[in-house]
Amino acid sequence: MNEVIYKLTEAVVKTLFGKNIIGMYVLGDYEEDYFKVGYVGRSDTDIRKRLLQHSKNNEYDYFFAIPTDTIFEAYKLECREWHRFFDINNSIHPDAPNNLPYKCPYCNAAKEISNEIIKRGA
């Protein structure tokens, strides 16, 4: 993971992000010198607002975030990170953005790989 990890505080979030920026974020904590991912999310309207909400919960101490130009990019990144990490606190797969017909590209890839393995008899 090459992302820069920041302390999840109001001051840091306000310094890094202006209002109305779309993006994906990952929350977590440090355990024995590595970043343990705890939650993956996104904001289709204002990543700053979402991160400020999380900072007040005091559930996680650190985060990284990736601003995006489109809601679709944020959704794809959230799906990628959700599939990438195990043992996270997201109880469900990321929802597609409201009123947009997006499907997770990683769920489809997993099905295709599984079908190929079955065909080959492995």
C-alpha positions in Angstrom: 0.0 0.0 0.0 1.6 3.3 -1.1 -1.0 5.6 0.3 0.0 8.1 2.9 -1.7 7.4 6.2 -2.8 10.3 8.4 -4.0 10.7 11.9 -7.8 11.0 11.9 -8.4 14.3 13.5 -10.6 17.2 12.6 -7.6 19.5 12.0 -5.9 17.0 9.7 -9.0 16.4 7.7 -9.8 20.1 7.3 -6.2 20.7 6.2 -6.3 18.0 3.6 -9.7 18.3 2.1 -11.9 21.2 0.9 -15.7 20.8 0.8 -17.6 18.8 -1.9 -14.8 16.5 -2.9 -15.8 12.9 -4.0 -13.6 10.1 -2.9 -12.9 6.8 -1.2 -11.3 6.3 2.3 -10.0 3.6 4.5 -10.0 3.8 8.3 -7.8 1.8 10.7 -5.3 1.6 13.4 -1.7 0.7 13.8 -0.9 -2.7 15.3 2.7 -3.8 15.7 4.0 -1.4 13.1 1.5 -2.1 10.4 -1.8 -0.4 9.4 -4.7 -2.7 10.1 -7.7 -1.7 8.0 -10.9 -1.6 9.9 -13.4 0.1 7.6 -13.7 1.0 3.9 -16.0 3.8 2.7 -16.6 6.5 0.2 -18.5 9.8 -0.2 -20.3 10.6 -3.4 -20.6 14.3 -2.3 -18.2 15.4 0.4 -15.4 13.2 1.7 -14.4 15.9 4.2 -17.8 15.7 5.9 -17.7 11.9 6.1 -14.2 11.8 7.6 -15.1 14.5 10.1 -18.1 12.3 11.2 -15.7 9.4 11.6 -13.2 11.5 13.6 -15.9 12.3 16.1 -16.7 8.6 16.6 -13.2 7.8 18.0 -13.4 4.3 16.6 -10.3 4.5 14.4 -7.2 6.6 14.8 -5.8 6.7 11.2 -7.0 6.9 7.6 -6.0 7.3 4.0 -8.2 8.8 1.3 -8.2 9.0 -2.4 -10.1 11.9 -4.0 -11.7 11.1 -7.3 -13.1 13.0 -10.2 -16.2 10.9 -10.5 -18.6 8.9 -8.3 -17.9 5.8 -10.4 -14.2 6.0 -9.7 -14.9 6.3 -5.9 -17.3 3.4 -6.1 -14.7 1.2 -8.0 -12.0 2.1 -5.4 -14.3 1.3 -2.5 -15.2 -2.1 -4.0 -11.5 -2.8 -4.7 -10.5 -2.1 -1.1 -13.5 -4.0 0.3 -12.5 -7.1 -1.6 -8.8 -6.6 -0.9 -9.0 -6.6 2.9 -10.1 -9.3 5.2 -11.6 -9.0 8.7 -13.0 -5.5 8.3 -16.0 -4.0 10.1 -18.0 -3.3 7.0 -21.0 -5.5 7.4 -22.1 -5.5 3.8 -20.7 -5.0 0.3 -20.5 -1.4 -0.9 -23.8 -0.2 -2.3 -23.9 1.3 -5.8 -24.4 5.0 -5.8 -28.1 6.1 -5.7 -29.9 5.9 -9.1 -26.7 4.8 -10.9 -26.6 1.3 -12.6 -23.0 0.4 -11.5 -22.0 -3.1 -10.7 -18.9 -4.2 -8.7 -16.2 -5.2 -11.2 -14.5 -7.4 -8.5 -17.6 -9.5 -7.8 -17.8 -10.3 -11.5 -14.1 -11.1 -11.7 -14.4 -13.5 -8.7 -17.2 -15.3 -10.4 -15.3 -15.6 -13.7 -12.2 -17.0 -11.9 -14.3 -19.5 -10.0 -16.1 -20.7 -13.2 -12.8 -21.1 -14.9 -11.4 -23.2 -12.1 -14.5 -25.4 -12.1 -14.2 -25.9 -15.9 -10.6 -27.0 -15.6 -11.5 -29.4 -12.8 -9.0 -27.9 -10.3 
